[in-house]
Structures are given as C-alpha cells and as structure tokens.
Amino acid sequence: MDANRATTSPTRDASDWRTPTEASDYRITPDYAETVGFLERVAASRPQEIRIENFGKTGEGRDLKIVVVSRDGVFDPDAIHASGRVVLLVQNAIHAGETDGKDASLALIRDLVVGRKAPELLEHVVLVVIPVYNIDGHERRSAHHRINQNGPEVAGWRANGTNLNLNRDYLKADALETRAFLRMFHRWLPDFFIDNHVTDGSDFQYDVTFMLDTSPDVFPPTADWIRGVVAPGIVRHVESGGHAAFPSQVFLRDDTDPSRGIVAFENPPRFSTGQMILESRPGLLVEMHMLKDYRARVTGNYLVMEAVLRRLHEDATLLGRLNREADAAASHLGSPTAHDVPFPLVLTGSGATTPVEFRGYEFTRFLSEVSGTMAIRYGSRPWNATIPMETGFNVAVSVTPPRGYIIPPQWTQVIDVLEAHGVNLRRTATSWSGTVERYRCSGMQRPNTPFEGRFPMLRTTMVDREFGHFGACLLVTETATYPAGSVVVPLDQRLSRVVIHWLEPEGPDSALRWGFFDPIFEQKEMGEAYVLEQLARDELSRNPTLRSEFEQRVQTDPEFARSPSARLDFFYQRSPWGRANRVGEYPVGRLLSMEGLPLV
C-alpha cells in the first residue's frame, strides 16, 4: 500500500460518534490531529466531566496531552485523592506503531462520557489517559514500520524524534518526553497504571497477554492483591467478551520450539512498569497479539481497561490503603532498622517451573538454508499443550540501604536526573568530612554499539537481557571529604527506591551503568616507560612478594607477558603514584548517619 495514502475517516454528521478507527472498519488509526480532534469533540459534549490538558512538549515541539474524565467535575489531583477516589493512568503509543490502546481509549472515553456506559465505574475512579505518548514517532507514519503486525494500514515509528525508545528511558530520563511524564505523574500520583502495547515474538491463539509484576521487589500485600484478584479478574472479563487472554508475557525459552516453555521476564526500571515498582504503584503491561486483526486487538484492549476500571471501582478503598502503606514502607528504607534488611536490586528467573495449559498453533521446526540455523514455521491449526512456565524470581544482587547518599556537586547530570524524578534533595552549606561507604569498581566492559544513545557499562558476573555483562564493585568504609554544595539524598522519602536504583552501581539501570560516571574509569596521570623501568627494577629488588606475583602473572597470562606497557603498568598501579589516580573510585558516598551534616 502507498505509505502516503490518506488514512483519515470521511466527514460524518454530528450524531455519528464512531471513532475514526471504527468508521474505517478498523483499517486505519487516525493521525494525532484527528485523534485530538475526536477527543475535543467528546469533551465539548460534556465539558463539566472531561478536560484535556497539556503536560509538556515533545522534542519536535508537539503538545503532550492527557485526557481527564472526572464524573463530578473535580480535576484537582489533591482534592481527588482527599475524597478517597483513586486515579487510573492509561498510557498509549509509547511505541507509536502500537496504537491499539489509543483507539480503544477513544472508544472507552466516548462510551463513558457520551454513552453514559456503566456510570458507577467513575464513582470511585478518575480516569487519566495519555492518548499518544510518543507523538513524534506517531507522526512518522508509514505502511512499512511494523513488519510483524497485522494492521492498521499505516502506523507510526517505535522510537521518538531522537530515535530513543522511550520505554527504555524511565529511570535515566534522557528524553524531553520522559521528563514531562515524570512531572505529570508526580502531580497526579496515580494509584494504578496501564501501559498498552502490541507484542513481537511468537504466534499463539491469545488476543491478549499481559503482565502484572508480583516479584520480590513489589510491596507484598499489593502483590497478593494483584495475584489473587486483579489478574484473574482481567482474564475472566476479557474472555467473557469473546477474546482469549493469557496472564503473562510469552517469552519462549527457545524461539523455535514452544514446547520447551516460557521463561520469566525481569522488569528493570528502564521500563514503564519497572518504574512503577520504584513508585510503589501497580503497573499493568498489556500486549495485544500482533498477528490478530486490528478489530480484535482494539476491542480486546478495550476489555482489559474496562476490567481494570471495574476492579478499581470495587477496590478503591483497598487500593488507596495499599498504596499509602507501600509509600510508608519506601520511606522506612532510610531508618536505622532498614540498614540490615537486604534490598532486592537485581532479579533473575528462579529456574523453577510449573505446568500451564497453553493455546498455541501447530509448528514445524526446520534447518534454514537462509539463516543457517533452526527456524520455526507456524501453521493455522490449534496446538493446545501443557508446557513448563518459569515461576518466581531469585534475588541475584541485593544491598543494605544506607541512611542516605552524598554526591559531590560537580556531578550535575546525575543530580539532574534525581531532580527530574522529584526526589527530595538537600545541600551542604560548608565542606564536610566524615565516615562513608564508597565503592571501588573495576572490570567494566562496554558494548561495541550504542544502546539507547549510550554505551552502558557491562557486567562480567551477571547477565542482563539487554545490556549483557557488568564488572564488579567493592564496598569500603573510609573517611572522605565533600565540598560545600554537595547533594545529600535522604532515604526517608517516598521515592527512596528511585534513589537506590539510581545510585547503587550494580542497579540494572544505575547512573554508573548508563555511563553517567564514565570519567572515573579514565586514568589521567601516567609515567614514561624509562621512569617506570627504574621503578619496576627497584620494586623487584626490595619486594619479594611483588616479584613473585609479577613472575606468576607473566607465566600464567600470555597476553600480559607479551605487552611491555602492561608489564610496566603492573608496577605503576601498585605504587603511590598509581594509587593516586583513584581509577574506578565511585564518588557517591553511602551515609551511615545523617547526624552532623551541615545542611542548608
């Protein structure tokens, strides 16, 4: 199809309330102007109940918008929360070719406002919808953006105007859109979050798959409510509407063999729903199946959101209490008693499995002459089988929280991210010296190609699905001096989880991982070879232990033995001059006490 073909619906009379997608018989998704135009028409029909607000700008200068549906006409977030109602935030089109949620949201808002459908659903819930989050990607429209996807005819681009995937940006907050989202989120402080997507990956019978995180880093009572009430309720409601639903993302252990089962999905805070864990709020990731037709996907996505609205209507009081308790637990992380309780930082699949009934399609495995490896070809006949699904997570890396952190003032970009998240920060009025814990990091590696605009540090002992590997950081206790204006970040605050994940080096999306501290790994002073030659000879003659270590290294490490510079550097790094370089010294201090700090 011609990518420039018109995709908007024809002019309709005032009594026609079909969305542009419905009017096209689910062939198209409207562009942003038509999307907003439809919402403005709905808002004009009942201005006392619906409001459209701007919450920022995209990189290309477009207005980011939310649509607020409040049955009693109260649009102040503080007043809404004070009344005991809960706020449901729905995000659409962060991957702008995945517009199912957008078009489902248009229909849902119309039905609630114009059609007066189920008016009780808005008695205890205020609905806030981002119709299109990645607007710049949404307006980069083509028929050739989603090779895996069955409609609409023309779709947007996955990334934003600077080619960043916004669903990898939540903690590091590089993009203008992310900064705007965080301001809006903390103004509204929603009680439940939905992020609507469309799958990539394998083929199966389900229209709807979804993930609600209940891993060890989720507030346990909230995880119990999600596991026992919310997830089963979504499945029942979606299937009562004639759609098939599966309460998990489907990541196959072997992409060419579904019978080997499904693996667990770690949810670090680069993702929207991973960020929700740090915000102590339930986050629902919806994944409509890419190969189902657009009508099935939009109507199925509608049912998911309707199911959540119904559950929040029933459990508004409970959810409000759970969120308050989760916030209190996060604020408690800065207390003395929390210092000895491990904080889960990195999770991995447990390896334990449980059998599940899975509705797939028949498939054939074959050796591909094209790729040179095993490939899969799906058929159209149902393949219903019992397969293993990995359940649960292990805590691969944990830390004991300090009372707070102190950051030298020159690390402005690191501090700026914390400010963008709305974290409570203090500053020192004068220079301060005291006992802190600090990390010494080494063994870091980098990828050969950028990932989301950066070259993130990699780890050698733990596998991350997208980063790969990382080095090692050793924690030492020492006396350190921090200049006036240093930033002190207490952990007795709601956003303590954001702070820990950002400032602990081994966090999956920490500032160090993303390269914000790259200069600490650069050696700035060094010695000339003829100077180091004499240094080495002097050390060999007076230090038998060092001589033995050097000789063993030469015998066991061929690459070291062949490198004149590495052999000389061996002695330099163990000398007072080498140690003065402080390569790999992480400048952030973990505060063991908040007493005596000269805070402004």
SEROMAR-830670 format. One line per field, with one value per residue (C-alpha): z, x, y; residue in one letter; residue number from 1. Coordinates in nm, 2 decimals, always signed. Each point is the difference from the previous one (the first is absolute). Layout:
pz: Z ...
px: X ...
py: Y ...
aa: a ...
i: NUM ...
***
This chain:
pz: +0.00 -0.07 +0.32 -0.09 -0.05 +0.20 +0.32 +0.16 +0.01 -0.21 +0.14 +0.21 +0.14 +0.36 +0.11 -0.11 +0.30 -0.15 +0.05 -0.31 +0.02 +0.04 -0.29 -0.23 +0.10 +0.20 -0.31 +0.13 +0.31 -0.01 +0.00 +0.31 -0.11 -0.07 +0.32 +0.20 -0.20 +0.09 +0.37 -0.02 -0.15 +0.29 +0.25 -0.15 +0.05 +0.38 +0.10 +0.36 +0.00 -0.23 -0.03 -0.24 +0.14 -0.14 +0.22 -0.21 -0.35 -0.21 -0.15 -0.32 +0.19 +0.00 +0.30 +0.23 +0.12 +0.26 +0.00 +0.35 +0.06 +0.34 +0.04 +0.27 -0.19 +0.26 -0.19 +0.28 +0.09 +0.36 +0.04 -0.18 +0.23 +0.31 -0.10 +0.01 -0.37 -0.20 -0.32 -0.29 -0.25 -0.35 -0.23 -0.37 -0.30 +0.18 -0.30 -0.24 -0.25 +0.28 +0.00 +0.12 +0.34 -0.15 -0.21 +0.28 +0.23 -0.24 +0.00 +0.38 +0.07 -0.24 +0.15 +0.36 -0.09 -0.29 +0.03 +0.38 +0.01 +0.35 +0.18 +0.33 -0.13 +0.05 +0.35 +0.17 -0.30 -0.20 -0.34 -0.14 -0.35 -0.20 -0.35 -0.17 +0.20 -0.28 -0.23 -0.21 -0.08 -0.05 -0.27 -0.18 -0.18 -0.25 -0.13 +0.06 +0.36 +0.16 -0.20 +0.27 +0.04 -0.16 -0.04 +0.01 -0.36 +0.11 +0.33 +0.19 +0.09 +0.31 +0.13 +0.06 -0.20 +0.12 -0.07 +0.37 +0.11 +0.27 +0.17 +0.09 +0.14 +0.31 +0.26 -0.19 -0.14 -0.30 -0.21 +0.03 -0.01 +0.30 +0.20 -0.08 +0.09 +0.34 +0.08 -0.10 +0.19 +0.32 -0.03 -0.04 +0.20 -0.16 +0.20 -0.29 -0.33 -0.34 -0.29 -0.32 -0.25 -0.29 +0.01 -0.21 +0.03 -0.04 -0.14 +0.22 +0.03 +0.27 -0.10 +0.33 +0.21 +0.30 +0.29 +0.35 +0.20 +0.33 +0.04 +0.33 -0.05 -0.01 +0.33 +0.12 +0.08 -0.34 -0.16 +0.18 -0.13 -0.35 +0.00 +0.16 -0.12 -0.28 -0.25 +0.02 -0.04 -0.32 -0.15 +0.09 -0.14 -0.32 -0.07 +0.08 -0.29 -0.24 +0.01 +0.12 +0.27 +0.16 +0.32 -0.09 -0.27 -0.22 -0.02 -0.13 +0.13 -0.36 -0.27 -0.23 +0.24 +0.21 +0.16 +0.21 +0.19 +0.11 +0.20 +0.26 -0.09 +0.21 +0.03 +0.06 +0.03 -0.35 -0.08 +0.10 +0.21 +0.16 +0.09 +0.16 +0.24 +0.12 +0.02 +0.22 -0.24 -0.19 -0.36 -0.27 -0.33 -0.27 -0.31 -0.28 -0.24 -0.31 -0.25 +0.10 -0.21 +0.11 +0.10 +0.23 +0.16 +0.06 +0.14 +0.22 +0.13 +0.09 +0.21 +0.19 +0.10 +0.08 +0.23 +0.19 +0.04 +0.14 +0.25 +0.11 +0.05 +0.23 +0.18 +0.00 +0.38 +0.02 -0.28 +0.16 +0.33 -0.17 -0.18 +0.32 +0.18 -0.29 +0.02 +0.37 -0.05 -0.26 +0.24 +0.27 -0.21 +0.15 +0.35 +0.21 +0.02 -0.38 -0.03 +0.07 -0.23 -0.35 -0.27 -0.33 -0.28 -0.27 -0.07 -0.21 -0.09 +0.27 -0.24 +0.17 -0.23 +0.02 -0.28 -0.17 -0.27 -0.30 -0.31 -0.29 -0.37 -0.16 -0.11 -0.20 +0.09 -0.29 -0.08 -0.20 -0.30 +0.03 +0.36 +0.04 +0.33 +0.12 -0.09 +0.07 -0.23 +0.17 -0.15 +0.05 +0.20 +0.38 +0.20 +0.36 +0.23 +0.35 +0.01 +0.29 +0.10 +0.22 +0.32 +0.26 +0.02 +0.19 +0.14 -0.19 +0.16 +0.31 +0.21 +0.36 -0.03 +0.16 +0.19 -0.32 -0.26 -0.06 -0.35 -0.08 -0.17 -0.32 -0.11 -0.13 -0.25 +0.27 +0.23 -0.28 -0.06 +0.37 -0.02 -0.31 +0.20 +0.27 +0.27 +0.32 +0.00 +0.25 -0.04 +0.24 +0.10 +0.06 -0.07 +0.20 +0.10 +0.14 -0.02 -0.31 -0.19 -0.36 -0.29 -0.19 -0.35 -0.25 -0.28 -0.19 -0.37 -0.27 -0.29 -0.35 -0.10 +0.18 +0.20 +0.02 -0.08 +0.25 +0.05 +0.33 +0.23 -0.01 +0.26 +0.00 +0.27 -0.08 -0.33 -0.08 -0.29 -0.18 +0.15 +0.02 +0.27 +0.27 +0.21 +0.38 +0.27 +0.35 +0.29 +0.24 +0.31 +0.02 +0.10 -0.29 -0.06 -0.20 -0.10 +0.08 -0.22 -0.01 -0.04 +0.29 -0.09 +0.30 -0.03 +0.24 -0.30 -0.23 -0.29 +0.19 -0.25 -0.29 +0.19 +0.08 -0.36 -0.14 +0.24 +0.08 -0.28 -0.05 -0.05 -0.35 -0.11 +0.23 -0.09 -0.01 -0.23 -0.24 -0.02 +0.21 +0.20 -0.30 +0.09 +0.32 -0.22 -0.18 +0.11 -0.02 +0.13 -0.12 -0.01 -0.29 -0.08 +0.11 +0.34 +0.05 -0.09 +0.29 +0.23 -0.09 +0.05 +0.34 +0.11 -0.13 +0.21 +0.33 -0.01 -0.04 +0.03 -0.29 -0.20 +0.05 -0.10 -0.32 -0.10 +0.04 -0.21 -0.27 +0.00 +0.01 -0.21 -0.36 -0.10 +0.30 -0.07 -0.36 +0.10 +0.10 +0.11 +0.21 +0.18 +0.09 +0.10 +0.24 +0.21 -0.05 +0.12 +0.32 +0.07 +0.19 -0.33 -0.16 +0.31 -0.01 -0.34 +0.19 -0.32 +0.06 +0.33 +0.01 +0.13 +0.16 +0.38 +0.19 +0.32 +0.31 +0.20 -0.08 +0.32 -0.02 -0.37 -0.06 -0.20 -0.14
px: +0.00 +0.12 +0.13 -0.14 -0.35 -0.26 -0.09 -0.25 -0.37 -0.25 -0.20 -0.30 -0.31 -0.03 -0.19 +0.28 +0.22 +0.20 +0.38 +0.20 +0.12 -0.36 -0.12 +0.28 -0.11 +0.33 +0.22 +0.17 +0.12 -0.04 +0.29 +0.06 -0.21 -0.30 +0.05 +0.00 -0.29 -0.22 +0.09 -0.08 -0.34 -0.07 +0.12 -0.23 -0.30 +0.05 +0.26 -0.09 +0.12 +0.30 +0.31 +0.29 +0.33 +0.35 +0.28 +0.31 +0.16 +0.16 +0.34 -0.16 -0.22 -0.34 -0.22 -0.02 -0.35 -0.20 -0.38 -0.16 -0.34 -0.15 -0.37 -0.05 +0.21 +0.29 +0.33 +0.24 +0.21 +0.03 -0.37 -0.07 +0.23 -0.13 -0.35 +0.11 -0.02 +0.28 +0.16 +0.06 +0.26 +0.00 +0.30 -0.03 +0.24 +0.33 +0.10 -0.20 -0.07 -0.18 -0.33 -0.25 -0.03 -0.04 -0.29 -0.15 +0.03 -0.18 -0.29 +0.01 +0.00 -0.29 -0.20 +0.05 -0.07 -0.24 -0.16 -0.02 +0.11 +0.03 -0.01 +0.09 +0.35 +0.09 -0.14 +0.33 +0.24 +0.13 +0.13 +0.31 +0.11 +0.31 -0.15 +0.34 +0.32 +0.26 -0.16 +0.30 +0.03 -0.37 +0.01 +0.28 -0.25 +0.06 -0.14 +0.34 +0.07 -0.15 +0.09 -0.12 -0.34 -0.34 -0.13 -0.08 +0.09 +0.24 +0.18 +0.25 +0.36 +0.12 +0.24 -0.03 +0.14 +0.35 -0.04 -0.01 -0.23 -0.20 -0.07 +0.37 +0.03 -0.21 +0.28 +0.28 -0.25 +0.20 -0.31 -0.21 -0.31 +0.13 +0.06 -0.35 -0.15 +0.17 -0.13 -0.35 +0.02 +0.10 -0.26 -0.28 +0.17 -0.22 -0.11 +0.02 +0.18 -0.07 +0.25 -0.16 +0.23 -0.01 +0.22 +0.29 +0.11 -0.17 -0.34 -0.29 -0.37 -0.03 -0.12 +0.12 +0.30 +0.10 +0.24 -0.07 +0.32 -0.01 +0.38 +0.19 +0.05 -0.38 -0.16 -0.12 -0.37 -0.03 +0.15 -0.26 -0.29 +0.14 +0.06 -0.32 -0.26 +0.11 +0.17 -0.28 -0.26 +0.15 +0.01 -0.36 -0.13 +0.20 -0.10 -0.37 +0.03 +0.10 +0.38 +0.27 +0.23 +0.32 +0.13 +0.36 +0.23 +0.11 +0.38 +0.09 +0.30 +0.07 -0.15 -0.01 -0.17 -0.30 -0.02 +0.31 -0.20 -0.01 +0.27 -0.05 +0.05 +0.20 -0.15 +0.28 -0.09 +0.10 -0.36 -0.32 -0.12 +0.34 -0.01 -0.34 +0.16 +0.23 -0.30 -0.18 -0.29 -0.15 +0.09 -0.18 +0.18 -0.25 +0.13 -0.26 +0.10 +0.16 -0.14 -0.37 -0.20 -0.04 -0.36 +0.08 +0.29 -0.17 -0.32 +0.21 +0.21 -0.33 -0.11 +0.33 -0.04 -0.37 +0.10 +0.24 -0.25 -0.25 +0.26 +0.11 -0.37 -0.04 +0.33 +0.07 +0.02 +0.23 +0.23 +0.03 +0.10 +0.25 +0.17 +0.02 +0.16 +0.24 +0.10 +0.06 +0.21 +0.21 +0.05 +0.11 +0.30 +0.20 -0.05 +0.27 -0.19 +0.00 +0.37 +0.02 -0.28 +0.11 -0.16 -0.05 +0.19 +0.03 -0.24 +0.04 -0.24 -0.01 +0.03 -0.30 -0.29 -0.36 -0.20 -0.25 -0.26 +0.11 -0.21 +0.25 +0.00 +0.15 +0.36 +0.28 +0.37 +0.25 +0.36 -0.01 +0.22 -0.04 +0.11 +0.20 -0.17 -0.32 -0.32 -0.37 -0.30 -0.34 -0.32 -0.36 -0.13 -0.02 +0.28 -0.13 +0.27 +0.13 +0.33 +0.24 -0.02 +0.28 -0.15 +0.15 +0.32 +0.33 +0.17 +0.33 +0.13 -0.11 +0.13 -0.06 -0.13 +0.20 -0.16 +0.05 +0.25 +0.23 +0.10 +0.28 -0.16 +0.20 -0.20 -0.28 -0.15 -0.04 -0.17 -0.21 -0.16 -0.09 -0.16 -0.19 -0.15 -0.11 +0.23 +0.05 +0.35 +0.20 +0.33 +0.29 +0.07 +0.37 +0.26 -0.05 +0.22 -0.13 -0.02 -0.17 -0.02 +0.13 +0.05 +0.31 -0.10 +0.20 -0.03 -0.26 -0.06 -0.19 -0.21 +0.13 -0.32 -0.22 -0.31 -0.26 +0.25 +0.27 +0.27 -0.11 +0.25 -0.02 +0.03 +0.21 -0.18 -0.37 -0.19 -0.25 -0.23 +0.09 +0.33 +0.19 +0.27 +0.13 +0.32 +0.04 -0.02 +0.16 -0.14 +0.24 -0.05 +0.22 +0.02 -0.08 -0.04 -0.28 +0.00 -0.26 -0.31 +0.02 -0.34 -0.13 -0.28 -0.19 -0.18 -0.28 -0.22 -0.26 +0.25 +0.27 -0.01 +0.07 +0.31 +0.13 -0.03 +0.16 +0.29 +0.09 +0.25 -0.13 -0.36 -0.11 -0.06 +0.23 +0.18 +0.33 -0.15 -0.13 +0.34 -0.07 +0.32 +0.22 +0.28 +0.09 +0.13 +0.25 +0.36 +0.12 +0.36 +0.25 +0.38 +0.25 +0.14 +0.36 -0.13 -0.22 +0.29 +0.20 -0.30 -0.06 +0.37 +0.00 -0.31 +0.12 +0.32 -0.17 -0.34 +0.01 -0.37 -0.06 +0.27 -0.17 -0.34 +0.15 +0.18 -0.31 -0.20 +0.26 -0.02 -0.38 -0.12 +0.15 -0.17 +0.16 +0.33 +0.00 -0.08 +0.29 -0.24 -0.22 +0.32 +0.11 -0.35 -0.01 +0.26 -0.14 -0.35 +0.14 +0.21 -0.11 -0.02 -0.23 -0.23 -0.03 -0.18 -0.30 -0.13 -0.33 -0.07 -0.37 -0.05 -0.34 +0.01 -0.24 -0.08 +0.00 -0.15 -0.18 +0.12 +0.25 -0.05 +0.01 -0.32 -0.15
py: +0.00 +0.36 +0.14 +0.34 -0.13 +0.20 -0.18 +0.23 -0.08 +0.20 +0.29 -0.12 +0.16 +0.12 -0.31 -0.24 -0.07 -0.27 +0.03 +0.06 -0.37 -0.13 +0.22 -0.16 -0.35 -0.03 +0.06 +0.32 +0.17 +0.38 +0.24 +0.22 +0.29 -0.22 -0.18 +0.32 +0.13 -0.29 +0.04 +0.37 -0.08 -0.24 +0.25 +0.27 -0.23 +0.00 +0.26 -0.04 -0.36 -0.01 +0.22 -0.01 +0.14 +0.05 -0.14 +0.08 +0.00 -0.26 +0.04 +0.13 +0.24 -0.17 +0.03 -0.31 -0.04 -0.18 -0.05 +0.00 -0.15 +0.10 -0.06 +0.27 +0.26 +0.01 +0.02 +0.08 -0.31 +0.09 +0.05 -0.33 -0.20 +0.18 -0.11 -0.37 -0.05 -0.17 +0.11 -0.24 +0.11 -0.16 +0.05 -0.06 -0.02 +0.03 -0.22 +0.21 -0.28 -0.18 +0.20 -0.26 +0.16 +0.35 -0.10 -0.21 +0.30 +0.23 -0.25 -0.04 +0.37 +0.05 -0.28 +0.14 +0.36 +0.01 -0.35 +0.02 -0.36 -0.16 +0.34 -0.17 -0.07 +0.36 +0.04 -0.09 +0.03 +0.29 -0.10 +0.17 -0.10 +0.09 -0.06 +0.01 +0.02 -0.03 +0.26 +0.07 -0.38 -0.01 +0.26 -0.18 -0.21 -0.28 -0.32 -0.17 +0.06 -0.31 -0.31 -0.23 +0.17 -0.06 +0.36 +0.28 +0.10 +0.27 +0.02 +0.21 -0.06 -0.18 +0.27 +0.37 +0.29 -0.07 -0.37 -0.09 -0.28 +0.18 -0.33 -0.03 +0.35 +0.02 +0.00 +0.18 +0.25 +0.12 +0.10 +0.31 -0.22 -0.20 +0.32 +0.12 -0.34 +0.01 +0.35 -0.10 -0.33 +0.16 +0.26 -0.26 -0.28 -0.27 -0.30 -0.25 +0.02 -0.17 +0.01 -0.13 -0.18 -0.25 -0.31 -0.11 -0.36 -0.34 -0.09 -0.13 +0.01 +0.27 +0.35 +0.14 -0.07 +0.21 +0.03 +0.12 -0.01 -0.19 -0.05 +0.03 +0.38 +0.06 +0.10 -0.35 +0.09 +0.17 -0.31 -0.22 +0.22 -0.01 -0.37 -0.11 +0.26 +0.23 -0.24 -0.27 +0.28 +0.13 -0.35 -0.06 +0.33 -0.02 -0.36 +0.08 +0.25 -0.27 +0.05 -0.23 +0.13 -0.13 +0.16 +0.01 +0.13 -0.28 -0.02 -0.34 -0.19 -0.10 +0.22 -0.29 -0.25 +0.12 -0.34 +0.09 +0.25 +0.36 +0.19 +0.27 +0.36 +0.24 +0.34 +0.26 +0.37 +0.09 -0.12 +0.18 -0.28 -0.04 +0.36 -0.06 -0.24 +0.29 +0.22 -0.26 -0.02 -0.30 +0.00 -0.20 -0.07 -0.09 -0.18 -0.05 -0.27 +0.14 -0.25 +0.04 +0.23 +0.36 -0.02 -0.30 +0.19 +0.33 -0.16 -0.24 +0.29 +0.18 -0.29 +0.00 +0.36 -0.05 -0.29 +0.21 +0.28 -0.25 -0.13 +0.34 +0.10 -0.30 +0.03 +0.38 +0.01 -0.30 +0.12 +0.35 -0.17 -0.23 +0.29 +0.20 -0.30 -0.05 +0.36 -0.03 -0.31 +0.18 +0.29 -0.24 -0.11 +0.30 -0.12 -0.16 -0.33 -0.02 +0.00 -0.38 -0.10 -0.10 +0.22 -0.20 +0.17 -0.25 -0.29 -0.31 -0.28 -0.26 -0.29 -0.17 -0.08 -0.09 -0.17 +0.23 -0.07 +0.20 +0.07 +0.03 -0.09 -0.31 +0.06 -0.16 +0.03 -0.02 +0.08 +0.33 +0.03 +0.37 +0.06 -0.32 -0.09 -0.15 +0.20 -0.03 +0.01 +0.04 -0.15 +0.09 -0.30 +0.03 -0.16 -0.03 -0.14 +0.00 +0.17 +0.11 +0.36 +0.15 +0.14 +0.23 +0.18 -0.02 +0.31 +0.00 +0.32 +0.18 +0.28 +0.12 +0.36 +0.28 +0.28 +0.21 +0.10 +0.29 +0.11 +0.26 +0.30 -0.03 -0.31 +0.22 -0.24 -0.27 +0.25 +0.14 -0.35 -0.02 +0.35 -0.11 -0.28 +0.24 -0.15 +0.20 +0.14 +0.20 +0.19 +0.05 +0.35 -0.06 -0.26 -0.32 -0.29 -0.32 -0.38 -0.14 -0.31 +0.03 -0.24 -0.09 -0.13 -0.19 -0.26 +0.21 -0.07 +0.19 -0.11 +0.07 +0.17 +0.26 -0.10 +0.27 +0.27 -0.11 -0.26 -0.16 -0.17 -0.37 -0.27 -0.32 -0.20 +0.06 -0.01 +0.28 -0.06 +0.32 +0.12 -0.32 -0.01 +0.24 +0.02 -0.01 +0.27 -0.05 +0.20 +0.16 +0.21 +0.31 +0.37 +0.23 +0.37 +0.15 +0.37 +0.26 -0.04 -0.38 -0.16 -0.21 -0.25 -0.14 -0.33 +0.09 +0.10 -0.16 -0.01 -0.18 -0.30 +0.24 +0.13 -0.34 -0.13 +0.31 +0.03 -0.36 -0.10 -0.35 +0.11 -0.12 +0.37 +0.18 +0.33 -0.19 -0.27 +0.26 +0.18 +0.31 -0.07 -0.11 +0.25 -0.19 -0.28 +0.22 +0.01 +0.36 -0.02 -0.25 -0.07 -0.01 -0.34 +0.08 +0.13 -0.30 -0.23 +0.13 -0.02 -0.36 -0.10 +0.17 -0.18 -0.34 +0.03 +0.10 -0.17 -0.38 -0.03 +0.23 -0.17 -0.34 +0.15 +0.15 -0.32 -0.20 +0.24 -0.02 -0.38 -0.03 +0.29 -0.01 +0.33 +0.17 -0.16 +0.13 +0.36 +0.23 +0.27 -0.24 -0.13 +0.35 +0.10 -0.29 +0.18 +0.35 -0.09 -0.15 +0.31 +0.31 +0.18 -0.25 -0.02 +0.38 -0.03 -0.15 -0.16 -0.16 +0.18 +0.07 +0.35 -0.05 -0.07 -0.22 +0.18 -0.21 +0.28 +0.32 +0.17 +0.29 +0.09 +0.37 +0.01 +0.32
aa: m d a n r a t t s p t r d a s d w r t p t e a s d y r i t p d y a e t v g f l e r v a a s r p q e i r i e n f g k t g e g r d l k i v v v s r d g v f d p d a i h a s g r v v l l v q n a i h a g e t d g k d a s l a l i r d l v v g r k a p e l l e h v v l v v i p v y n i d g h e r r s a h h r i n q n g p e v a g w r a n g t n l n l n r d y l k a d a l e t r a f l r m f h r w l p d f f i d n h v t d g s d f q y d v t f m l d t s p d v f p p t a d w i r g v v a p g i v r h v e s g g h a a f p s q v f l r d d t d p s r g i v a f e n p p r f s t g q m i l e s r p g l l v e m h m l k d y r a r v t g n y l v m e a v l r r l h e d a t l l g r l n r e a d a a a s h l g s p t a h d v p f p l v l t g s g a t t p v e f r g y e f t r f l s e v s g t m a i r y g s r p w n a t i p m e t g f n v a v s v t p p r g y i i p p q w t q v i d v l e a h g v n l r r t a t s w s g t v e r y r c s g m q r p n t p f e g r f p m l r t t m v d r e f g h f g a c l l v t e t a t y p a g s v v v p l d q r l s r v v i h w l e p e g p d s a l r w g f f d p i f e q k e m g e a y v l e q l a r d e l s r n p t l r s e f e q r v q t d p e f a r s p s a r l d f f y q r s p w g r a n r v g e y p v g r l l s m e g l p l v
i: 1 2 3 4 5 6 7 8 9 10 11 12 13 14 15 16 17 18 19 20 21 22 23 24 25 26 27 28 29 30 31 32 33 34 35 36 37 38 39 40 41 42 43 44 45 46 47 48 49 50 51 52 53 54 55 56 57 58 59 60 61 62 63 64 65 66 67 68 69 70 71 72 73 74 75 76 77 78 79 80 81 82 83 84 85 86 87 88 89 90 91 92 93 94 95 96 97 98 99 100 101 102 103 104 105 106 107 108 109 110 111 112 113 114 115 116 117 118 119 120 121 122 123 124 125 126 127 128 129 130 131 132 133 134 135 136 137 138 139 140 141 142 143 144 145 146 147 148 149 150 151 152 153 154 155 156 157 158 159 160 161 162 163 164 165 166 167 168 169 170 171 172 173 174 175 176 177 178 179 180 181 182 183 184 185 186 187 188 189 190 191 192 193 194 195 196 197 198 199 200 201 202 203 204 205 206 207 208 209 210 211 212 213 214 215 216 217 218 219 220 221 222 223 224 225 226 227 228 229 230 231 232 233 234 235 236 237 238 239 240 241 242 243 244 245 246 247 248 249 250 251 252 253 254 255 256 257 258 259 260 261 262 263 264 265 266 267 268 269 270 271 272 273 274 275 276 277 278 279 280 281 282 283 284 285 286 287 288 289 290 291 292 293 294 295 296 297 298 299 300 301 302 303 304 305 306 307 308 309 310 311 312 313 314 315 316 317 318 319 320 321 322 323 324 325 326 327 328 329 330 331 332 333 334 335 336 337 338 339 340 341 342 343 344 345 346 347 348 349 350 351 352 353 354 355 356 357 358 359 360 361 362 363 364 365 366 367 368 369 370 371 372 373 374 375 376 377 378 379 380 381 382 383 384 385 386 387 388 389 390 391 392 393 394 395 396 397 398 399 400 401 402 403 404 405 406 407 408 409 410 411 412 413 414 415 416 417 418 419 420 421 422 423 424 425 426 427 428 429 430 431 432 433 434 435 436 437 438 439 440 441 442 443 444 445 446 447 448 449 450 451 452 453 454 455 456 457 458 459 460 461 462 463 464 465 466 467 468 469 470 471 472 473 474 475 476 477 478 479 480 481 482 483 484 485 486 487 488 489 490 491 492 493 494 495 496 497 498 499 500 501 502 503 504 505 506 507 508 509 510 511 512 513 514 515 516 517 518 519 520 521 522 523 524 525 526 527 528 529 530 531 532 533 534 535 536 537 538 539 540 541 542 543 544 545 546 547 548 549 550 551 552 553 554 555 556 557 558 559 560 561 562 563 564 565 566 567 568 569 570 571 572 573 574 575 576 577 578 579 580 581 582 583 584 585 586 587 588 589 590 591 592 593 594 595 596 597 598 599 600
***
